[in-house]
Amino acid sequence: MKKVAIVTDSTCCLPKELAEKYDICEVPLEIVYEGRSYRDGIDISPDEVYKIMRKRENLPTTSTASIGDFLAAYRQLSQKAESILCITVTSLQSQTFEAASEAREIAKEELPDTTIEVLDSRAVSGALGFIVLEAARVANQGAELAEAAEAARAMMNRVNFLAMLDTLYYLARTGRIARAAAWAGSVLSMKPVVEHSPAIGETTPIARPRTKPKAIKLMLELMAQRMGDSRVHVLVHHADELEEGKKLMAEIDSRFSCVELYLTEFTPIMGVHAGPGVLAISFYAD
């Protein structure tokens, strides 16, 4: 039996091969469209979601995973692990942490022999993914629950997330980012760059270049400033922009010394709020 099993939610944007390699359990959040709920990445694909969103009519919404979803994951993992570490998307933008925590309280009586800790990553997307991955790698080496949790907390201070939005239309309508509505009203044509820092747990705008090349250049410059000559770990994300994602990945590969470099789809759970056309990078230095 393993000492620690790792659970997260489907916003983590981890490549499937890494989730499988480190036996990471992902609880899917839900996309609600035309009165029906679809489990992220299971009942509906990112392509389907973004195709709907590009019409800008009858747009989907999102819903957190239920307490029951997390409890089911805890029950399953208790059969093969002594303890469970659940790491969720930032609690400042989702109720996922709350649902996972409430499920843990129920599990205390139902699964008394399994210790469960729930950690608010304060992160999103691949930044969350890297926090989860670090905990899973440590757990895979036989670490105890406290050691895996400490590894996750340490990674929270190291990860970066930068994203270029194709439009502010979607963020402005959902109110998920400070000043987005004001920006949307002031400049019609721009490709805003935003960042999310676990230090504050919120997504904030940092620049508003008018073209995609300028936005990407800015993101790469910021990455270079923060990483210096260090070897880096990178996840590149795209929201229905596969070819652009490949180009960004190739540019990063040529400019940085990458320990690992992956291209993933930007989960539509976040894409419903940010919109299609997003290009993003999550990264940290050795």
Buried (B, 14 or more C-beta within 10 A) or exposed (E): EBBBBBBBBBBBBBBEEBBEEBBBBBBBBBBEBEEEBBBBBEEBBBEBBBEBBEEEEEBBEBBBBBBEBBBBBBBBBBEEBBBBBBBBBBBEBBBBBBBBBBBBEBBEEEBEEBBBBBBBBBBBBBBBBBBBBBBBBBBBEEBBBEBBBBBBBEBBEBBBBBBBBBBBBBBBBBEBBBBBBEBBEEEEEBBBBBBBBBEEBBBEBEBBBEEBEBBBEBBBEBBEEBBEEEEBBBBBBBBBBEEBBEBBBEBBEEEBEBEEBBBBBBBBBBBBBBBBBBBBBBBBBE
